[in-house]
Amino acid sequence: MLITQLNRECLLHLFSFLDKDSRKNLARTCSQLQGVFEDPALWPLLHFHSLTELRKDNFLLGPALRSLSICWHSSRVQVCSIEDWLKSAFQRSICSRHEGLVNDFLLQVCDRCPHLSSLTLSGCGHVTDDCLVRLLCCCPRLRELRLENCARVTNRTLVAVAAHGRALQTLHVDFCRNVSAAGLRRLRAACPRLALRAEHSAAMIPDRLPRTAAASGLAFRKLLLR
């Protein structure tokens, strides 16, 4: 029996056991399997372990997507977490290669995946409040939002959760140093049923641009790099 003689349900079940690259390679063998690869029902879950995976064409974004995670664990995560005004020219050049990658990807999710219910972002140092606010507005069924080591996330995201996260049940903002204790208290008061966790966030030192001239900022950066 040939694989192409299996019915659609069996082929979808077979594809579900494969990783994204294997699915893509199998789909290239014939048009029938390409059609299975492009079936939205095959893509309710998407997990990415590096930012380069976001550039590949081995997955499909569609209304069937329910759970999305982008977890980047690399030495470059530390570079992304440094404020722009503290970065050296070399560090800026590293970030320029992927600075808008996660934000652009999430904007596609906003347009194509209105039924998203779970989002996890870890080590995504460039993701912004603006992007998360739009996602909360475009994905009204979002129940779980887990953020870890997202340096640019601030109290604006907490305000957006209170305003637009009507279905949200779980919010984690761990190691997000620009989230304040006051912002967390306001969110707890506004959403008492929300399962809120903020490990090592409000206790961390938030980013503040030095009041002195650029020379002071340069001196401060050199101090941190020692």
C-alpha positions in Angstrom: 0.0 0.0 0.0 1.3 3.4 -0.9 1.3 6.3 1.5 -0.8 8.3 -0.9 -3.5 5.7 -0.7 -4.2 6.6 2.9 -7.2 8.9 3.5 -6.9 12.5 4.6 -7.4 11.8 8.3 -4.7 9.1 8.4 -2.2 11.4 6.5 -2.9 14.2 8.9 -2.3 11.9 11.8 0.9 10.7 10.3 2.1 14.2 9.7 1.4 15.1 13.3 4.2 12.9 14.5 6.8 14.8 12.4 8.8 18.0 13.1 8.4 21.0 10.9 11.4 20.2 8.7 10.3 16.5 8.2 6.8 17.7 7.3 8.1 20.1 4.7 10.4 17.4 3.2 7.6 14.9 2.9 5.3 17.5 1.4 7.8 18.1 -1.4 7.4 14.6 -2.7 3.9 15.1 -4.3 1.1 17.5 -4.6 -1.2 15.3 -2.5 1.1 15.4 0.5 1.7 19.2 -0.1 -2.0 19.6 0.3 -1.9 17.8 3.6 1.0 20.0 4.7 -1.1 23.1 3.9 -4.1 21.9 5.8 -4.7 24.4 8.7 -5.8 21.5 10.9 -2.2 20.3 11.0 -1.0 23.4 12.7 -2.7 24.0 16.1 0.7 24.1 17.9 3.9 25.9 16.9 7.1 25.8 18.9 10.3 27.6 17.9 13.6 27.2 19.7 15.6 29.8 17.8 14.8 33.0 16.0 16.2 31.6 12.7 13.3 29.2 12.6 10.9 32.1 12.2 12.3 32.8 8.7 11.8 29.3 7.4 8.8 28.2 5.2 8.3 24.9 7.0 5.2 25.8 8.9 1.8 27.4 8.3 0.1 30.2 10.2 -3.6 30.0 10.2 -6.9 30.2 12.2 -6.3 26.7 13.7 -3.3 27.9 15.7 -4.0 27.6 19.4 -0.6 27.5 21.1 2.6 29.3 20.2 5.9 29.4 21.9 9.2 31.2 21.0 11.9 30.2 23.4 15.3 31.5 22.6 18.1 30.3 24.9 21.4 31.6 23.6 24.3 33.9 24.7 22.9 36.5 22.3 19.8 36.8 24.5 22.0 38.7 27.0 22.9 41.2 24.2 19.3 41.7 23.2 18.4 42.5 26.8 20.8 45.4 27.0 19.3 48.8 26.4 20.1 50.4 23.1 21.8 53.3 24.6 24.2 51.0 26.5 25.1 48.8 23.5 28.5 48.9 21.8 28.6 49.1 18.0 29.4 45.4 17.8 26.4 44.6 20.0 24.1 46.7 17.9 25.3 44.9 14.7 24.3 41.6 16.3 20.9 42.8 17.2 20.3 44.5 13.8 20.1 41.0 12.2 17.0 40.0 14.2 15.8 43.0 16.1 12.3 43.2 14.4 12.0 39.5 13.8 9.7 38.5 16.7 7.6 41.6 16.5 7.0 41.1 12.7 6.1 37.5 13.3 3.7 38.3 16.1 2.0 40.9 13.8 1.4 38.1 11.3 -0.1 36.1 14.2 -2.4 39.0 14.9 -3.7 39.0 11.3 -4.0 35.3 10.8 -4.5 33.6 14.1 -7.5 35.1 15.9 -8.2 31.9 18.0 -4.8 31.8 19.7 -5.2 30.8 23.3 -1.7 30.4 24.6 1.5 32.4 23.9 4.9 31.9 25.5 7.9 34.2 24.8 11.2 33.5 26.5 14.4 35.4 25.8 12.7 37.7 23.2 14.5 40.9 24.3 13.2 43.0 21.4 9.5 42.3 21.7 7.7 45.5 22.5 4.6 46.7 24.4 3.0 47.9 21.2 3.2 44.4 19.7 1.7 42.7 22.7 -1.1 45.3 23.0 -2.1 44.7 19.4 -2.0 40.9 20.0 -4.2 41.2 23.1 -6.7 43.2 20.9 -6.6 40.8 17.9 -6.6 37.5 19.9 -9.6 37.9 22.3 -9.5 34.2 23.2 -6.0 34.4 24.6 -6.1 32.6 28.0 -2.4 32.2 28.8 0.4 34.7 28.3 3.9 33.8 29.6 6.7 36.2 29.2 10.2 35.5 30.5 13.3 37.7 30.1 11.6 40.2 27.8 13.4 43.3 28.7 11.3 45.8 26.7 8.0 44.8 28.3 6.8 47.5 30.7 3.7 48.4 32.7 2.0 49.3 29.4 1.5 45.6 28.7 -0.1 45.2 32.2 -2.5 48.0 31.5 -3.4 46.4 28.1 -4.0 43.1 29.9 -6.5 44.8 32.2 -8.2 46.5 29.3 -8.2 43.9 26.6 -7.4 40.5 28.2 -10.9 39.6 29.0 -10.3 35.8 28.5 -6.9 35.8 30.1 -6.5 33.5 33.0 -2.7 33.2 33.4 -0.1 35.9 33.1 3.6 35.4 33.8 6.1 38.3 33.5 9.2 36.6 35.0 12.6 38.4 34.8 10.9 41.4 33.0 12.9 44.1 34.7 10.9 47.1 33.4 7.7 45.9 35.1 7.1 47.7 38.4 5.6 46.6 41.7 3.1 49.4 41.4 2.0 48.2 38.0 1.6 44.6 39.3 -0.5 45.9 42.2 -2.8 47.8 39.9 -3.3 44.8 37.7 -4.0 42.5 40.7 -6.7 45.0 41.9 -8.2 45.3 38.4 -8.1 41.5 37.7 -8.3 39.7 41.0 -9.0 36.3 39.4 -6.0 36.4 37.1 -3.2 33.9 38.0 -0.4 36.5 38.0 3.3 35.6 38.5 6.3 37.9 38.3 9.4 36.2 39.5 12.4 38.5 39.9 10.7 41.3 37.9 9.6 44.2 40.1 12.7 43.5 42.3 15.1 44.0 39.4 16.7 47.4 38.5 14.7 49.0 35.8 16.4 50.7 32.8 16.9 54.4 33.1 18.7 56.7 30.7 21.4 58.6 32.6 20.5 62.3 33.1 23.9 63.5 32.2 25.3 63.8 28.7 26.2 61.0 26.4 29.7 60.8 27.9 28.2 59.7 31.2 26.2 57.0 29.3 29.4 55.8 27.7 31.2 55.6 31.0 28.3 53.7 32.5 28.4 51.2 29.6 32.1 50.7 30.1 31.5 50.0 33.8 29.0 47.3 33.0 31.2 45.6 30.4 34.1 45.2 32.8 
